Amino acid sequence: MVYISLGWPGAGGPAGGTFVEYAVRELANLAGVSVRTLHFYDEIGLLPPTRVGDNGYRYYGEPAVLRLQQILLYKELGLSLEAIGGMLDRPDFEVVQALESHRLALTRRSSRLHRLMETVDRTIAHLKGETAMNTMDLFAGFSDEEQAKYEQEAEALWGESVRESSRKWKATPPARKAEIMAEGQAVYQDLIAQLDQPPASSAVQATIARWHKHLRHFFEPSVEALRGLGRAYEEDARFRATFDRMDPALAPFVRQAIDLYCERLESNG
């Protein structure tokens, strides 16, 4: 993907001269897309040219080029063309604010990819016998050893049902415990993969619903308890350390997603 590098004649940027107007093939080459793609965007109303010349050629000025940049950025973040068009056509759409949002999302993605590369390097070293790698370290905060530390605090917050759930968990066969823990790991891994999506998106909220269902293996949480866990993930040093080992952006992201999930539960209740 080649992103458009905006440029105006003169050293002063937009104020230093008139913006270059691009023919369709010139803009396609600059943006790294096909001429057919630009024609298609015109056909569906997503990116009309600034003007059509007497020769029938399409020409694109500054607003159209900026809009194409937004389209390519939103596509990179996984949005559909229909969703992109709806977003760009909103009366309150603001280019600078959108670019700042893109930058944040891309920074998160870049950080996640960097951590994945580090994980791959460690795994390669592990498989070559150069280092030892314990994959369960990532979720050490949820081990049996840590469970006792949380029980008293959890009982104070959410009642005696926590004590009963603790007894139930300790009586769970080891094989079933492993299944439940794997289920929980899958939930958090999916949330990490969704960090570049809005917490209110249907995909993220569906994962939070799975998280809620997973908690029922331990106790039946009230909406207040769900919100309390979201706060603890971000504010409690022990939880936060575990989440930060997964991804430093995860705890605040999950808390926001949980808050939105709880709002929907209350509105539907």
C-alpha positions in Angstrom: 0.0 0.0 0.0 1.4 3.4 -1.0 -0.1 6.3 0.9 -0.5 9.7 -0.7 2.2 12.1 0.2 0.5 15.5 -0.2 2.6 18.2 -1.8 2.0 21.7 -3.1 4.2 23.7 -5.3 6.4 26.1 -3.4 8.2 25.6 -0.1 5.3 27.1 1.9 2.9 24.2 1.6 -0.8 25.1 0.8 -0.1 28.7 1.4 2.9 28.7 -0.9 1.1 27.9 -4.2 -1.9 26.3 -5.9 -2.5 22.6 -5.2 -1.6 20.3 -8.0 -4.6 18.9 -9.9 -4.1 15.2 -10.8 -5.5 13.3 -13.8 -6.9 9.9 -12.8 -3.8 7.9 -13.9 -1.5 10.3 -12.1 -3.4 10.0 -8.9 -3.7 6.2 -9.2 0.1 6.0 -9.6 0.7 8.3 -6.7 -1.7 6.5 -4.4 -0.7 3.0 -5.4 -4.2 2.0 -6.6 -5.5 1.1 -10.0 -7.3 3.4 -12.4 -10.2 1.0 -12.3 -10.4 1.5 -8.5 -10.7 5.2 -8.9 -13.4 4.7 -11.5 -15.2 2.4 -9.2 -15.0 4.8 -6.3 -16.5 7.4 -8.6 -19.3 5.1 -9.8 -20.4 4.3 -6.2 -20.2 8.0 -5.1 -17.4 7.4 -2.7 -14.8 9.6 -4.5 -16.1 11.8 -7.3 -13.5 13.7 -9.3 -13.2 17.4 -8.7 -14.1 18.1 -12.3 -14.5 16.3 -15.6 -12.7 18.0 -18.5 -14.1 18.6 -22.0 -12.1 15.5 -23.1 -14.0 13.4 -20.5 -11.0 12.9 -18.3 -11.4 13.0 -14.5 -9.3 15.5 -12.5 -8.8 15.5 -8.8 -8.0 18.5 -6.6 -7.0 18.9 -3.0 -10.3 17.9 -1.3 -10.6 14.8 -3.5 -6.9 13.8 -2.8 -7.4 14.3 0.9 -10.6 12.2 0.7 -8.7 9.4 -1.1 -6.1 9.4 1.7 -8.9 9.0 4.3 -10.4 6.1 2.3 -7.1 4.3 2.1 -6.4 4.8 5.8 -9.8 3.5 6.8 -9.5 0.5 4.5 -6.1 -0.3 6.2 -8.0 -0.3 9.5 -10.5 -2.8 8.1 -13.6 -0.7 7.4 -15.9 -1.5 4.5 -16.4 1.0 1.7 -20.0 1.5 2.8 -18.9 2.3 6.3 -16.1 4.6 5.0 -18.5 6.6 2.9 -20.9 7.0 5.7 -18.2 8.3 8.0 -16.6 10.7 5.5 -20.0 12.1 4.6 -21.0 12.9 8.2 -21.5 16.6 8.7 -19.2 16.6 11.8 -16.3 14.8 10.0 -13.1 16.6 10.6 -9.9 15.7 8.7 -7.3 16.6 11.4 -9.2 14.7 14.1 -9.5 11.7 11.8 -5.8 11.7 11.0 -5.0 11.9 14.7 -7.3 8.9 15.3 -5.6 7.0 12.4 -2.2 7.7 13.9 -3.2 6.3 17.3 -4.7 3.2 15.7 -1.6 2.7 13.5 0.7 3.2 16.5 -1.1 0.5 18.4 -0.9 -1.8 15.5 2.8 -1.1 15.0 3.5 -1.7 18.7 1.5 -5.0 18.6 3.4 -6.1 15.5 6.7 -5.3 17.2 5.7 -7.4 20.2 4.7 -10.2 17.9 8.1 -10.1 16.2 9.7 -10.3 19.7 7.5 -13.3 20.5 8.5 -15.0 17.3 12.1 -14.4 18.0 11.8 -15.9 21.5 9.9 -18.8 20.1 12.5 -19.5 17.5 15.2 -19.4 20.2 13.1 -21.7 22.3 12.7 -24.2 19.5 16.4 -24.1 18.8 17.1 -24.9 22.4 18.8 -21.6 23.1 16.3 -20.4 25.7 13.4 -21.8 27.8 9.9 -20.3 27.2 7.0 -20.6 29.5 3.8 -19.6 27.6 1.7 -19.6 30.8 3.7 -16.8 32.3 1.5 -14.4 30.3 -1.5 -15.4 32.4 0.3 -15.9 35.8 -2.1 -13.4 37.4 -4.9 -15.8 37.0 -3.2 -18.9 38.4 -4.4 -20.9 41.5 -1.6 -19.4 43.5 -2.8 -15.9 42.8 -6.5 -16.8 43.2 -6.3 -16.8 47.0 -5.0 -13.2 47.1 -8.1 -12.0 45.3 -10.7 -14.0 47.1 -11.0 -11.8 50.3 -11.1 -8.6 48.3 -13.6 -10.0 45.8 -15.9 -11.3 48.6 -15.9 -7.8 50.2 -16.9 -6.3 46.8 -19.3 -8.8 45.4 -20.6 -10.9 48.3 -20.3 -14.5 49.6 -21.0 -16.0 46.2 -17.3 -15.5 45.5 -16.5 -17.8 48.4 -18.8 -20.5 47.0 -17.3 -20.0 43.5 -13.8 -20.5 45.0 -14.8 -23.8 46.5 -16.4 -24.8 43.2 -13.2 -23.9 41.3 -11.0 -25.8 43.7 -13.1 -28.9 43.2 -13.0 -28.7 39.4 -11.0 -31.5 37.8 -7.6 -30.4 36.4 -8.5 -31.2 32.8 -11.6 -29.0 33.0 -9.6 -26.2 34.7 -7.2 -26.3 31.7 -10.1 -26.0 29.3 -11.6 -23.1 31.1 -8.2 -21.3 31.3 -7.6 -21.9 27.6 -11.0 -20.4 26.9 -10.1 -17.3 29.0 -6.7 -17.0 27.1 -8.6 -17.1 23.8 -10.8 -14.2 24.9 -7.9 -12.0 25.8 -5.9 -12.9 22.7 -9.0 -12.0 20.6 -9.2 -8.6 22.4 -5.5 -8.0 21.6 -6.3 -8.6 18.0 -9.1 -6.1 18.1 -7.2 -3.3 19.7 -7.3 -1.3 16.5 -11.2 -1.4 16.5 -13.5 0.9 18.5 -14.4 -0.6 21.8 -18.1 -0.1 20.8 -17.7 -2.1 17.7 -19.9 -5.2 17.3 -16.8 -7.5 17.2 -15.3 -6.1 20.4 -18.6 -6.2 22.2 -19.1 -9.8 21.1 -15.8 -10.7 22.6 -16.7 -8.9 25.9 -19.9 -11.0 25.9 -17.7 -14.1 25.7 -15.6 -12.7 28.6 -18.9 -12.2 30.6 -19.9 -15.8 29.9 -16.4 -17.0 30.9 -16.7 -15.3 34.3 -19.8 -17.5 35.0 -17.4 -20.4 35.4 -16.4 -18.7 38.6 -19.4 -16.7 39.8 -22.5 -14.9 38.6 -21.4 -11.3 38.2 -23.7 -8.4 38.6 -23.4 -5.4 36.3 -21.7 -3.6 39.2 -19.2 -6.5 39.5 -18.4 -6.4 35.8 -17.7 -2.7 36.0 -15.6 -3.3 39.1 -13.5 -5.8 37.2 -13.0 -3.4 34.4 -11.7 -0.8 36.8 -9.5 -3.3 38.5 -7.9 -4.4 35.2 -6.8 -0.8 34.7 -6.2 0.4 38.2 -5.1 -2.6 40.3 -1.4 -3.0 40.0 -1.5 -6.8 40.0 -4.1 -7.0 37.3 -2.5 -4.2 35.3 0.9 -5.9 35.3 -0.6 -9.0 33.8 -2.5 -7.0 31.2 0.6 -4.9 30.4 2.5 -8.1 29.7 -0.1 -8.9 27.0 -0.3 -5.4 25.6 0.1 -2.0 27.4 -3.0 -0.7 25.6 -5.2 -3.7 26.6 -6.3 -2.7 30.2 -7.8 0.7 29.3 -9.2 -0.7 26.1 -11.0 -3.5 28.0 -12.2 -1.3 30.7 -13.8 1.0 28.1 -15.3 -1.9 26.3 -16.7 -3.3 29.5 -18.3 0.0 30.5 -20.0 0.2 27.1 -21.2 -3.4 27.5 -22.6 -2.7 30.9 -24.4 0.3 29.6 -26.1 -1.9 27.0 -27.0 -4.5 29.6 -28.6 -1.8 31.8 -30.5 -0.3 28.8 -31.8 -3.7 27.8 -32.7 -4.6 31.3 
